[in-house]
Structures are given as C-alpha cells and as structure tokens.
Amino acid sequence: MTHKPEHTYHRPPPRRAAVQAVLLAGALTFSLTALMGIAPAIAASDYPHSPIRLVIPYPPGGPTDLVGRVAAASMEKVLKKPIVVENKPGASGMVGAAQVAKAAPDGYTLLTNASLQVINPSVYANVPYDSFNDFTPITQLVDVPLVLVVNSKLPVSNVAELIAYLKKTKSTINFGSAGNASSQHLSGELFKLKTGIPMQHVPYKGSAPALTDLMGGQIQLMFDSMPSAMPFITAGKLKALAVTTKKRSTSLPNVPTMQESGLDGYETSTWYGMWAPRDTPPEIVAKLSEAAQEVLKKPEIVAQYHRMGAEPVGSSPEAFKTYMRSEEKKWAEIVKLSGARAD
C-alpha cells in the first residue's frame, strides 16, 4: 500500500519566484524609505527636546558675543529650551566655526558669527571649512555700522584733524582690529588706501582686548563694531570720529559719516548671522529661523540692539544666503584692492 505524503511542496516556476523576490524587495525598500522620511519629521516636531549649544568664535565682551547673547536669551524663551553660549575664540573666528561645521546636523549646535564668515576665504589660503557648503544659513541677526574710534587723550576731534595728526607723527601708527580678515581689519585697510597713510595692522582675538589696548595707548585708532565700542564712547573713554555707513547712525546722530568727513566712496559695515551645520533638517532650520525672526521684531529687543548701535534684520534662510553671496563679492574686491593678507 502506497502512502501519499501529507504535505507536498510545489516549487514555483522560476519566473514566478523572481517576481515574488522583486515584489518583496520593493516592499522592504518602500518601508525603509517611508521610515527614513518620517524620522526627520518626528525629530523636527519634537525639536528641541534638550538644551542648544550656541558657539560664538570670539571672547566674551566683543560685539559678536553681545549680539549672540541677546538673540540666545530671547530665542530660548520662544523655543522653551536653554540656549547655552560657548565662546571658542581663535584664528579670526575659524576655530569656533570649524567646530560647528563638524558638529552633528541635529539643530543642537549652532554658530553666531560676524561677516568675516564670508571674508576669511579671501584672506586666508587655508580655511578649515567651506563658508557656504559646510553650513546652513538660519538668519541674519543684525546689521551694524563700524565707528572710527581713538583714545580720548588724542588731540583730534574729527577725521581731518586725525589725518593731519597721523601725517605729522614720526612714530609707527598702529591700528587694531578684532582679528585678521575681519571687517574692522579691512575697514582700516580701506582707510590706508583712501588717505595714503602707512599704518601697521595689529590683530587681536576679538574687539574687547583691542579696545583695552586702544584706551591704554598701545594702538592709535580702530574701526570697531558699535555694540562693543558704544559703552566706552558713552563713558568718554574713547572718541568717536566717524561712522562707516552711508547714513549716520541713529545711535550716534551727531557723529558724521566717513564720506561727510571727506573720504569719498568710503562705506563699510559689519553684520552678524546664525548658522547650523550642513544637512540640518529643513524643518529644524525653519523652526530656528522663525524663532529668531519673531524675537527680532519684539520692541524690547529692537531697543536693546539699538542701544548697541545695531539694526535688527531677521531674514529668511534663503534671503540670508543670497545676501552672503553679495557680501562675499564686495569684501573680496576690497581685499584685492588693499592687498590685505593674513599677518
């Protein structure tokens, strides 16, 4: 008697097996793709769920630090999570910026830097990051005139008297800046071009130590950002001779512009922005930008920045990126004309 097996396995035809394998692979691929698409959205909706680190690549007390801390203190109230400021000075802002460029693109490490973010590549042969491709723009925070300041004891009261004084002096003329390639540095180089006065550039690791030496007489003049210079101007420790923008500053209405002072075509300013590492999810970038734009419209924040001599901006990521490109071109031309290089 022959017994039939209880279970009979029928091998599917080769073609059918191949089709089943393709369908299975497609289903798995679709599932993984869907999960990958959902994950950033979930992360963005939950963002932020822990403190955010804001790297400022200059010492405490300088303009970048002052601008960044005001923004951080305001934005953390909107985002409902602490924003912890970390000062990482060195190499004209490149030390701190490089740390952010290498950080995880999760929205928990951000950078606030000055316009030298787009100036450094024109001055330094080896910048340890790509100013555009290694960062994601969030917003331009503020725009700030520079102000030409001198020691209060210097016997001059305007730009014309300063030029005459500098041409008569037999000693070396030193001008300070917040660092190589900074807008302060290049504004001094432009002053040299316009006046023909030889001056020695003395770079510092931020405005604060440079201002200390200016008040101490180690350097003779400085083009500084108004947020850091204003307290010393108000206190009478420094003389403000001119602002570098086309129009006078509302914070110093009695101080003329460089053009009004006789230097035709002299116009510079500095600005401060916020960035995240490249590949930061767009949803997180949008949330950060919206928070920044919201606080930059608050009357009390506007007033606080105005007291520093800064004008709040609050641009979108796209508008900020376009502005960065235009600034890169402008400063590269000034670098070319002046021949400025890292000292």
GUTOR-474001 format. One record per residue (C-alpha): x, z, y. Coordinates in Angstrom, 2 decimals, decimal comma. Example, Ala and Ser with C-alpha at 12.3 -4.5 7.8 and 13.67 -1.06 7.14 Angstrom:
<atoms>
      xx      zz      yy
   12,30    7,80   -4,50
   13,67    7,14   -1,06
</atoms>
This chain:
<atoms>
      xx      zz      yy
    0,00    0,00    0,00
    1,42   -1,00    3,33
    1,13    1,38    6,31
    0,98   -0,06    9,78
    2,92    1,86   12,41
    0,72    3,98   14,67
    2,38    2,62   17,82
    3,57   -0,88   18,28
    5,94   -1,71   21,18
    5,48   -5,13   22,64
    8,41   -6,27   24,76
    7,08   -8,03   27,85
    8,19  -11,57   28,28
   11,47  -11,75   30,24
    9,77  -13,26   33,27
    7,16  -10,51   33,44
    9,89   -7,81   33,17
   11,79   -9,37   36,04
    8,67   -9,47   38,19
    7,95   -5,81   37,44
   11,53   -4,86   38,35
   11,29   -6,69   41,67
    7,97   -5,04   42,47
    9,37   -1,60   41,63
   12,46   -2,15   43,76
   10,30   -3,38   46,62
    8,09   -0,31   46,41
   11,11    2,01   46,47
   12,64    0,14   49,41
    9,38    0,32   51,34
    9,08    4,05   50,64
   12,65    4,75   51,79
   12,22    2,61   54,89
    8,99    4,36   55,74
   10,61    7,77   55,31
   13,58    6,73   57,47
   11,19    5,57   60,17
    9,15    8,76   60,02
   12,15   11,12   60,09
   13,28   10,37   63,70
    9,68   10,58   64,88
    9,30   14,00   63,25
   12,63   15,12   64,73
   11,62   13,89   68,18
    8,23   15,59   68,06
    9,94   18,86   67,13
   12,67   18,43   69,77
   14,11   20,68   71,00
   13,92   23,45   68,42
   17,25   25,11   69,34
   19,49   25,52   72,43
   21,01   22,41   74,01
   24,69   22,22   74,98
   25,47   20,55   78,32
   29,15   19,63   78,68
   30,49   19,44   82,24
   34,01   17,94   82,22
   35,21   19,86   85,29
   35,88   23,52   86,15
   33,19   25,89   87,42
   32,50   25,71   91,15
   33,08   22,00   91,62
   30,36   19,51   92,58
   29,77   18,26   89,03
   29,34   21,85   87,87
   26,99   22,74   90,72
   24,82   19,65   90,27
   24,70   20,04   86,50
   23,79   23,73   86,53
   20,85   23,22   88,88
   19,50   20,49   86,62
   20,08   22,54   83,46
   18,38   25,65   84,81
   15,32   23,61   85,77
   15,10   21,38   82,71
   15,26   24,28   80,25
   12,01   25,59   81,74
   10,32   22,26   81,01
   11,83   21,88   77,54
   11,30   25,58   76,75
   14,74   25,96   75,20
   18,01   27,22   76,75
   20,50   24,66   78,06
   23,95   26,22   77,76
   26,58   24,82   80,15
   30,12   24,44   78,83
   32,95   23,47   81,21
   35,54   21,27   79,48
   37,94   20,09   82,23
   40,90   17,79   81,87
   42,13   14,20   82,29
   39,74   13,28   85,10
   36,70   14,24   83,07
   37,78   12,37   79,95
   38,37   15,47   77,78
   34,79   16,67   78,02
   33,29   13,19   77,93
   35,22   12,36   74,75
   33,77   15,44   73,06
   30,24   14,29   73,84
   31,00   10,72   72,69
   31,96   12,13   69,26
   29,05   14,58   69,01
   26,08   14,16   66,70
   23,41   11,92   68,30
   20,66   14,51   67,91
   19,99   15,45   71,54
   21,71   18,84   71,31
   24,96   17,82   73,04
   24,68   16,20   76,47
   27,06   15,24   79,28
   26,74   15,60   83,04
   29,48   13,67   84,80
   30,27   12,06   88,13
   30,58    8,36   88,91
   34,10    8,36   87,50
   32,34    7,82   84,18
   32,38    4,13   85,15
   35,55    4,26   87,29
   38,04    5,55   84,72
   38,29    2,27   82,77
   39,58    0,50   85,89
   42,33    3,06   86,47
   43,42    4,23   83,03
   44,92    1,96   80,39
   43,66    4,12   77,53
   40,25    5,72   77,89
   39,31    7,51   74,62
   35,77    6,13   74,62
   33,66    3,24   75,88
   31,85    4,40   79,02
   28,83    2,25   78,17
   28,71    1,70   74,42
   29,55    5,26   73,35
   26,85    6,90   75,47
   23,11    6,65   76,00
   22,07    6,95   79,68
   19,40    9,56   80,38
   19,07    9,63   84,17
   20,94    9,52   87,46
   20,55   13,04   88,82
   21,65   12,77   92,46
   23,49   10,60   94,95
   25,97   12,34   97,25
   27,91   11,32  100,37
   31,56   12,23  100,47
   32,81   14,09  103,51
   36,27   13,89  105,07
   37,43   17,48  105,50
   40,60   19,01  106,93
   41,97   22,52  107,33
   40,17   24,35  110,16
   43,52   25,03  111,86
   44,47   21,35  112,10
   44,40   20,36  115,82
   41,93   17,49  115,42
   38,18   17,23  115,87
   37,38   13,63  114,84
   38,73   10,72  112,79
   40,50    9,04  115,72
   42,41   12,24  116,50
   43,24   12,68  112,81
   44,69    9,17  112,58
   46,80    9,73  115,72
   47,99   13,10  114,38
   48,93   11,68  110,97
   50,84    8,77  112,52
   52,94   11,18  114,58
   53,78   13,65  111,83
   57,21   13,35  110,22
   56,33   15,30  107,08
   54,72   13,96  103,90
   50,96   13,61  104,13
   49,15   14,77  101,03
   45,51   14,15  100,27
   43,79   15,89   97,39
   41,05   14,86   95,02
   39,05   16,12   92,06
   41,26   14,02   89,80
   42,67   10,58   89,17
   40,13    7,77   89,37
   37,51    9,98   90,96
   35,52    8,65   93,90
   37,36   11,25   96,01
   40,67    9,70   94,99
   39,56    6,13   95,65
   37,97    7,07   98,97
   41,40    8,34  100,02
   42,98    5,09   98,85
   40,44    3,14  100,91
   41,35    5,29  103,93
   45,00    4,32  103,41
   44,01    0,64  103,30
   41,94    0,87  106,47
   44,46    2,88  108,53
   47,84    1,81  107,13
   48,87    5,47  106,90
   51,09    6,26  103,87
   49,77    9,27  102,00
   50,60   10,93   98,70
   47,71   11,49   96,32
   47,60   14,95   94,71
   45,10   15,06   91,82
   43,52   18,35   90,74
   41,35   19,37   87,80
   38,24   19,45   89,94
   37,29   19,98   93,58
   37,49   23,79   93,56
   41,29   24,08   93,17
   41,83   21,16   95,58
   39,74   22,85   98,27
   41,69   26,07   97,77
   44,95   24,23   98,47
   43,41   22,42  101,45
   42,50   25,74  103,01
   45,96   27,01  102,16
   47,71   24,08  103,84
   49,29   22,58  100,71
   47,38   19,34  101,30
   46,33   17,93  104,68
   42,98   16,28  104,01
   40,43   15,50  101,33
   37,39   13,35  100,76
   35,14   15,70   98,85
   31,66   15,68   97,44
   29,32   17,62   99,69
   27,98   20,15   97,12
   31,41   21,80   96,81
   32,56   21,31  100,42
   29,42   22,48  102,22
   29,92   26,27  101,80
   33,39   26,05  103,36
   32,19   23,79  106,18
   29,34   26,20  106,93
   31,73   29,17  106,84
   34,10   27,45  109,30
   36,99   27,31  106,82
   37,04   23,50  106,83
   36,31   20,89  109,50
   34,00   18,02  108,59
   35,16   14,91  110,46
   33,01   12,15  108,94
   30,76   11,24  106,04
   31,47    8,15  103,96
   27,96    6,72  103,61
   26,40    4,03  105,79
   24,00    6,53  107,34
   24,57   10,09  108,47
   23,72   12,87  106,07
   20,60   14,93  106,72
   22,68   17,96  105,72
   25,29   17,25  108,42
   23,36   15,33  111,10
   26,00   15,94  113,80
   28,85   14,54  111,70
   29,39   10,78  112,25
   29,94    8,19  109,55
   33,33    6,63  108,92
   32,03    3,38  110,38
   30,86    5,16  113,53
   34,35    6,66  113,68
   35,94    3,22  113,97
   36,64    2,25  110,34
   34,51   -0,87  109,89
   33,34   -1,56  106,35
   34,16    1,93  105,11
   31,36    3,01  102,77
   31,58    5,07   99,58
   29,60    7,76   97,82
   29,58    9,57   94,53
   26,78   10,20   92,11
   26,08   12,36   89,10
   24,26   11,49   85,92
   23,33   12,72   82,46
   24,13   11,07   79,14
   23,67   11,63   75,40
   25,86   10,23   72,60
   25,12    6,68   71,46
   22,39    6,25   68,83
   20,45    9,26   70,08
   16,81    8,51   69,10
   14,90    6,83   71,96
   12,09    9,39   71,66
   14,55   12,21   72,40
   16,18   10,29   75,26
   12,73    9,67   76,75
   11,82   13,35   76,50
   15,05   14,38   78,25
   14,68   11,75   80,95
   11,08   12,71   81,62
   12,07   16,38   81,90
   14,84   15,51   84,38
   12,59   13,27   86,46
    9,94   15,99   86,57
   12,27   18,70   87,88
   13,96   16,37   90,39
   10,58   15,98   92,12
    9,97   19,72   92,49
   10,14   20,73   96,19
   12,29   23,79   95,48
   14,82   21,70   93,50
   14,87   18,97   96,15
   15,53   21,65   98,80
   18,29   23,19   96,68
   20,05   19,84   96,30
   19,58   19,03   99,99
   21,38   22,27  100,90
   24,30   20,91   98,87
   24,15   17,58  100,66
   22,82   15,79   97,56
   19,85   13,43   97,34
   17,83   13,69   94,08
   17,25   10,39   92,25
   15,72   10,81   88,78
   15,90    7,24   87,44
   14,76    5,92   84,07
   17,41    5,30   81,36
   17,09    1,54   81,90
   17,41    1,74   85,69
   20,37    4,10   85,38
   22,19    1,71   83,04
   21,69   -1,17   85,48
   22,99    0,97   88,36
   26,03    1,98   86,30
   26,94   -1,68   85,83
   26,75   -2,39   89,57
   28,87    0,68   90,35
   31,46   -0,30   87,76
   31,90   -3,65   89,51
   32,11   -2,11   93,01
   34,73    0,50   92,14
   36,79   -1,95   90,09
   37,13   -4,06   93,25
   38,31   -1,04   95,28
   40,84   -0,19   92,56
   42,11   -3,77   92,63
   42,47   -3,85   96,43
   44,19   -0,47   96,64
   46,37   -0,86   93,58
   45,40    2,67   92,54
   46,57    3,71   89,11
   46,71    7,00   87,26
   49,57    9,03   88,73
</atoms>
